[in-house]
Amino acid sequence: MLFVAKKILAAFLLPPGLFITLLLAAGVILCRRKARKSGAFLLFLAFLIWGLSVLPVSDMMVRGLESGLPFPQAEEADVVIVLSGYGDRVGPSIQLQRKLGVPILFSGYVSLKDSAWDRENFYLSLESAGVPRDLVLVETQSRDTFENLRQARDICRRRGFRRPVVVSSAFHGKRILLTLKKLNFRADLYSVDFEVMGRTIHYSWRSALPDAQALLGCSTALNEYLGLLLYRIVY
C-alpha cells in the first residue's frame, strides 16, 4: 500500500502531474467561488493534460503513425539517405550502408555547415563505425523534411543514383511518403525505430498516472499529425 501511495504522490507532485494538480486545485476553488466558467476551463485543461500524459493514449497516437507502412526493402538500393531529426535512425542507417556498401547521404545536417571541427568529428565517428569517408555525402542547407528530401532528390539526380532508400524513424514514415509523392521523388522507405508496432504492451494501474515520457510521445505524435496536415495543404 505504501508503494502505491508513493507512486501516486510522485506522479502528481512532479511534472507533468504537478501542473495537473495545480489546475485541478485552482479549478475547484474557482467553481466553489461561483466563477464556474473559469473553473470549468481550468478543470478541462487539467484533464486534457492528464489524458495526454498517460501511456495508453501516447501509444494509440504513435500507433496511428507507425501502422500501414510498407515493408522495408533495400537490397537493390544504390544510396542510403538519412534525414536530420530526432529518433534513432543514424545507427540503423550505418548498418544498412555497411551491408550494401553504397554511398550514404546525410541531408539537413545544418549544424555541420559552419563548423569544420564538428564536420571532421562527424566524419571520424562514421569512419570508426566502418563507413569510408569517400562514401559519405553531407548536405547542410535544408531545414525541414520537405527541404531535406528536395535536396536529396536533386543530389541523387546529379550523381545518377536511381534506387535511393530513405531511412526514417517509423513515426515519421507517413510524412516521408507524402513528401516523396509531392516531390515526384522515387525512393523506397526503410522504417526503423518502431516505438509501438511489433511490441507486446501490458498496461497496469500505473499506466493511468501522468508520465513525462508519455506526454513527450503525445507531443511527438501531434507534431507529426500537424506536419502531415500542413504538408497536404501547403505543398
N, C-alpha and C positions, 0 to 999 in steps of 0.2 A: 504493500500500500504506500509506503514511504517512497519507493522508487517511482511509482506512478505520479505521486504528488510532485516530486522533484521535476519530472519531465514536463508536467503541465505548467508548473510555475516558470520554469526556464523558457518554455515556448512562448509564454505571454509576457515575460519581462525582458526578453531580448528581441531585437529587431528580426523580422517584421512584426512579431507578435506584440511588441511594446506599442507600436502605433495603433494596432487594433484595440488594445486595452484602453489607450487614451481616448480614442474615438468613441468607443463604447461608453466609457465613463462620461465624456462630455455630452454625448447624445442623450443618455439617460437623465443627466442633470438638466439639460435644456427642456426635455419633454416634461419633467416634473415642475419646471418653472413656467409652463404654458407656452414656451417657444417651440411648439410641436413641429413646425415645418423645418426649422433649423436642426432640431434634434433628430428628426427622421432622416434628414440628409446625412448627418454625421453617422447615424446607425447604418444607413445604406452603404456609405463609404467603408465603414468597418467590416461589414460582411462581404463587400466586394473584394477588399484586400485579403480577407481571410480565405475567400474562395480561390483567389489566385495564388495563395501561398500553401496550398495543400498538394501533396504528391499526385493523387488520382487526377486532379484537374490538369496539372502540368503534363502528366503522361498522355492524357487524352489529346491535348493540344499538339504535343510533339508527334504523337502517332498519326495525326491527320497530315502532317508534313512528310513523314517518313514512309507512309503506305503508298503502294502503287508505283514505286519507282522501278525502272527497268533493271533487269538482272545485269550486273557489271560484266562487260565484255571488253577485253583489251588485248587479246592475243595478237591482233594484226596492227596495233597502234604503231605509228612512227614518231610520235612525240607525246610526252606526258605534260599536261597543263595543270598548274597549281595556282589557284586564286588566293590572294591575301585574305585574311579574316580570321575569326576565332574558330575553335574546333580543332580536333586532332586530325589534320589532313596531310601535313608535311611528312610524317613518318611513313604512312602507307604509300604516299607518292614516291618516296625514295625507294621503298621496297619494290614497287612496281617498275620503276626505272631500272633498277638493278636486274630485275627479272627479264626485262625486254631488251636492255642495252641500247635504248634510244635517247635522244635529247630530252631534257626536262626544262620546261618554261615556267618561270615564276612571274605571274602577272599581277601588277598592282602593289609591288613592294616599294612604296613611296619612301619609306624610312631609309632605304639604301641610296636614295638619289643624291644626297649632298654629303654623304659621309664615306670617304674612301676606306676609313678604318672599319666601319661596320660592314661595308661591302666585302672587304678582304676576309674579315672574320666569317662572314656568311659562306664564302667560297671554301674556306678552310674547314668549316664544320661539315659541309657537304662532302669534301674530299675525305674527311675522316670517316664518313659514313659509307664510303665506297663509290661516290659519284665523281667521275673525272671532270675537271674544270672545263675542258673543251666541249662537254656535252650540256653545260649549264647556260641557259639564257635567262636574263633578268630584265623585266620591263618595269619601269619606275614612274610612269606618267599617270596611269589610270587611278581613279579614286573610289569607284564603286563597282558592283558586279557587272553592270552593263558596260562600263568603260573597260573593265578587266577583259571581258570576252571580246569586245570590239578590237582592242589592241592585240589580243591573242590571235583573233581571226586574221588580222592584217599581217602579223608576223608569219603565221602559217602559210599564207598565200605567197608572201615574198620569198620564203625559204622552200616552198614546194612541198610542205607537209600535207598529206592527203587523208590520213587516218588519225587525227588527233583524238585524245581521250582526256576528258576533264575530270580530275579527282576532286570530289567535294564531300563535305560532311553531309550526311543524309538529310538533315533538317533543311539544308539549303538547296537540295536537289531540284525541287519543283521550280524554284526561281531560275536555276541554271537552265533547265529545259525550256522554260518560257523565253529566256533571253536568247538562247541559241536559235529558237524559231524566229524571233523578232529580227535577229541579225542575219538570218539565212546562212548560218554557220553550221556545216555538217560536222558534228563531233559526237562521240559517244560519252555518256555519263558513267563515271565509276564512283559509286556511292560508298562511303566509309563512315566510321564513327557513328554507328546507329546507337541512339540512346534508349529506344523503347522496343522497336520491332525486333523480333527474334529472341527476346528475353522473356523469361517467365517471372512475373512480378506478383508478389503476395503482399497484400495490404493488411495493416493491423490498426488498432485504435490510435497509434501514434501517427498514422497517415492523415488523421483529421486535424492534427496540430499544425499551426503555422510554421513554415520552414523556409529559410532563406534560399536554399538550393531550389526548392520548388518554385518560389517566386521568380528566381532567375530563369528557370526553364520556361515559365509562362511569358516572361518578358522577351526572351529569345524567340519564342514561337509567335507572339504578337507582332514582333518586328518583321518576321518573315511573311506573315499574312498581310501586313500593311504593305510590305515591299511588293508582294505579288499583285495586290490591288493597284498600286501606283504604276507598276510596270505595264499592266494591261491598259491603263488609262493614258499614260504619258508617252510611251514609246510605240 
